[in-house]
Amino acid sequence: MNQQFRRGGFSILPPVVKNLLIINGLFFLATIGLGQAFNIDLIKLLGLHYVGASDFQPYQYITYMFMHSATNYAHILFNMLALWMFGNTLENVWGSKRFLIYYLVTGIGAAVVYTFWIHYEIMPTIRAVDHFLDNPSMTAFAQFRNSDFFQVASYDIQNNFNAFVDSYNRLSKTDQNAALQETINFMSQYKQDYMNAHTVVGASGAVYGILLAFGMMFPNQIIYLYFAIPIKAKWFVIIFGALELYSGISNKPGDNVAHFAHLGGMLFGFLIIKYWKKKGRLY
């Protein structure tokens, strides 16, 4: 495609795309290997946590985009296939430095948008927990426990809740004050576990930024959806963006996809391309 854009000719695997593929692959293998051999949870260390969580670290805004689920092979395969299919053209057009800047900015931008979205999502539950902690009582806990605010969002929450139930049932028979203190301790731990439960990983934010760029740069280029259905790049991007927006707003139970991170990557990509175009530096 458009070989004239690169002085050295068109490369099917330019250096930044190649190295991104290698880095993502190595991180994926390390996630599996270290987890099985040493019980080291790289996703906990390098995945992006909510900024108020105890597991959050600022470097996660970068490291999260090189991590992928060790149990969902389709996640990394789709991202890496899209990175190669569309990223190689963009790197040949822009050059390696500009492509790398674009990739990192859209990936970080996706994380920023996700942070704002997850804050909006989890704050009702956090406020409900704080309300209980300010005025603890077994009646208030029962109201929280039976509300939509109580969500078993991780194995840690499930395990701690099971241990709490056993302890509470034992204490409530002999000492109501101790049972209430146990409930307060559980709710304090629940707050931390709940904030830590929302972790995002994957190159998808940056990849959606790449899809957006390809659609804007080559709007009439034919893409074969599922390798069979021909569709122009501009419609491909519009459809994918609309589906992500619908899925994000719908927020169906059990949907663990960070749709607003994908949209964040597209948003930041759009802003970067518009800025470069305004400055006359798009090519």
Sequence and secondary structure as in RCSB ss.txt:
>XXXX:A:sequence
MNQQFRRGGFSILPPVVKNLLIINGLFFLATIGLGQAFNIDLIKLLGLHYVGASDFQPYQYITYMFMHSATNYAH
ILFNMLALWMFGNTLENVWGSKRFLIYYLVTGIGAAVVYTFWIHYEIMPTIRAVDHFLDNPSMTAFAQFRNSDFF
QVASYDIQNNFNAFVDSYNRLSKTDQNAALQETINFMSQYKQDYMNAHTVVGASGAVYGILLAFGMMFPNQIIYL
YFAIPIKAKWFVIIFGALELYSGISNKPGDNVAHFAHLGGMLFGFLIIKYWKKKGRLY
>XXXX:A:secstr
  GGG TT   SS HHHHHHHHHHHHHHHHHHHHHHHH   HHHHHSEE TTSTT  TTHHHHGGG   SS HHH
HHHHHHHHHHHHHHHHHHH HHHHHHHHHHHHHHHHHHHHHHHHHHHHHHHHHHHHHHHS  HHHHHHHHTSTT 
   SHHHHHHHHHHHHHHHHHTTT HHHHHHHHHHHHHHHHHHHHHH EE SSHHHHHHHHHHHHHHSTT EEEE
TTTEEEEHHHHHHHHHHHHHHHHHH  TT    HHHHHHHHHHHHHHHHHHHHTT   
